């Protein structure tokens, strides 16, 4: 299968930054030009999705994705999920999320505890982390790209989807995961 212009754009970004960019909460794409480069989860997913949408528009020579849909993603993790869900009417929740049920390039929000930094910013569903499914061009294999701050290799990482879902089982079973599909926004135009 040949990847779309948007899917190729996301894969090129993943190849360029995975393992080379650290994590810092609250830092968006401007952190990529810092020394050393850093970005948070929503900044990374926003960059992947907006660059993909613009690439699709360029390839089509028209607005496949409306400017308002692209701009709506310039928010934090829970709002990215909410904006895409509201605009497409599509969401998978908890146990509905499987390797087979996920859209090709799903965006997944997770409730990962209740960190102190989120207490003064109420978040729909308590989503505090976001990841993006991307596709490898050679074989269309799905991977999860994310920027995560933790003790084990903080920053942008890439994990095969099956392995990532296995590691995420506690969140799935607890109903603390939601998947949306930003590429469905194209059907509106």
C-alpha positions in Angstrom: 0.0 0.0 0.0 1.2 3.5 -0.9 1.1 6.0 2.0 -0.7 9.3 1.4 1.2 12.6 1.4 0.1 13.2 5.0 1.2 9.7 6.2 4.6 10.1 4.5 5.0 13.5 6.1 4.4 12.1 9.6 6.8 9.2 8.9 9.5 11.6 7.8 9.1 13.7 10.9 9.2 10.6 13.1 12.4 9.4 11.4 13.9 12.9 11.8 13.1 13.4 15.5 12.7 10.0 17.2 15.5 9.4 19.8 16.9 12.9 19.1 14.4 15.1 21.0 13.7 15.1 24.7 10.5 15.7 26.6 9.6 18.9 28.5 6.1 19.6 29.6 4.5 22.7 28.2 6.9 23.1 25.3 5.5 23.0 21.8 7.1 22.8 18.4 9.3 25.9 19.1 11.2 23.6 21.5 12.6 21.6 18.5 15.0 24.5 17.8 16.2 24.6 21.4 19.6 23.2 22.4 19.0 20.4 23.3 15.6 20.1 21.5 12.5 19.2 23.5 8.8 19.0 23.0 5.8 17.8 25.0 3.2 15.2 23.9 0.5 17.5 22.6 3.1 19.7 20.9 4.5 16.6 19.1 1.1 15.3 18.0 -0.1 18.7 16.9 3.0 19.1 14.8 2.5 15.6 13.2 -1.1 16.2 12.5 -1.0 19.8 11.2 2.0 19.0 8.9 0.2 15.9 7.6 -3.0 17.9 6.9 -1.0 20.6 5.1 0.8 18.0 3.0 -2.6 16.5 2.0 -3.8 19.9 1.0 -0.6 20.5 -1.0 -0.8 17.1 -2.8 -4.5 17.7 -3.7 -3.9 21.3 -4.8 -7.0 22.3 -2.7 -8.2 22.5 0.9 -8.8 18.8 1.7 -8.5 19.9 5.4 -10.1 23.3 6.2 -8.0 25.9 7.9 -10.3 25.9 10.9 -9.8 22.2 11.4 -6.0 22.6 11.3 -6.1 25.6 13.7 -8.4 23.7 16.1 -5.5 21.3 16.9 -3.4 24.1 18.4 -4.4 23.1 21.9 -3.4 20.6 24.6 -3.8 16.8 24.5 -7.4 16.5 25.8 -8.7 19.3 23.6 -7.0 17.7 20.5 -9.1 14.5 21.2 -12.2 16.6 21.9 -11.9 18.8 18.8 -11.4 15.8 16.5 -14.2 13.8 18.1 -16.6 16.8 17.9 -15.8 17.6 14.3 -15.9 14.0 13.0 -18.5 12.4 15.3 -16.1 9.4 15.7 -14.4 8.0 18.9 -13.4 4.6 20.2 -13.3 4.2 23.9 -11.5 1.8 26.3 -11.9 -1.8 25.2 -13.2 -0.8 21.8 -9.6 0.1 21.0 -7.8 -2.8 19.3 -5.1 -3.1 16.6 -7.9 -4.1 14.2 -10.5 -1.4 15.2 -8.1 1.6 15.2 -8.2 3.9 12.1 -5.0 3.8 10.0 -3.6 7.0 11.7 -5.5 7.1 14.9 -4.8 9.7 17.6 -5.1 8.3 21.1 -5.6 10.2 24.3 -4.9 8.6 27.7 -5.8 9.4 31.3 -2.5 8.8 33.0 -3.2 9.4 36.7 -4.1 12.8 38.1 -0.9 14.9 38.0 -0.7 18.0 40.2 -0.1 20.2 37.2 -3.5 19.3 35.8 -5.5 20.2 38.9 -6.0 23.8 38.0 -6.9 23.0 34.4 -9.9 20.6 34.3 -9.6 18.2 31.4 -12.4 16.4 29.7 -12.1 12.7 30.6 -8.9 13.5 32.5 -6.7 13.0 29.4 -3.1 14.0 30.2 -1.2 12.2 27.4 -1.6 11.8 23.6 0.0 9.6 21.0 -0.2 9.1 17.2 -0.3 6.0 15.1 2.0 6.4 12.1 2.7 4.0 9.2 6.1 2.7 7.9 6.2 3.1 4.1 8.0 -0.1 3.3 5.3 -2.4 4.7 2.5 -0.2 6.1 3.3 -1.5 9.6 1.6 0.6 12.3 3.7 2.3 15.1 2.9 4.6 17.9 4.9 7.9 18.1 4.9 9.9 21.3 6.8 12.3 23.3 6.8 11.2 26.9 8.6 12.3 30.0 9.6 9.5 32.3 12.6 7.6 33.8 12.9 5.4 30.7 14.2 7.2 27.7 12.2 10.4 27.9 11.4 12.2 24.6 10.1 11.2 21.2 9.9 7.4 20.8 8.5 4.9 18.3 6.9 1.6 19.3 5.2 -1.1 17.2 1.5 -0.7 17.7 0.9 -4.2 19.1 3.7 -3.8 21.7 2.3 -0.3 22.7 -1.2 -1.7 23.0 0.1 -4.5 25.2 1.9 -2.0 27.5 -1.3 0.1 27.6 -3.6 -2.7 28.8 -4.2 -1.2 32.2 -5.5 2.0 30.6 -7.6 0.1 28.1 -9.2 -2.1 30.8 -9.9 0.9 33.0 -11.6 2.7 30.1 -8.9 5.5 30.2 -8.1 5.6 26.5 -9.9 7.3 23.6 -9.1 7.1 19.9 -10.1 9.5 17.2 -9.2 9.9 13.5 -8.1 13.4 12.3 -8.0 12.1 8.7 -11.9 11.9 8.8 -11.8 15.7 8.9 -11.0 15.5 5.1 -14.4 14.1 4.3 -16.1 17.3 5.5 -14.5 19.3 2.6 
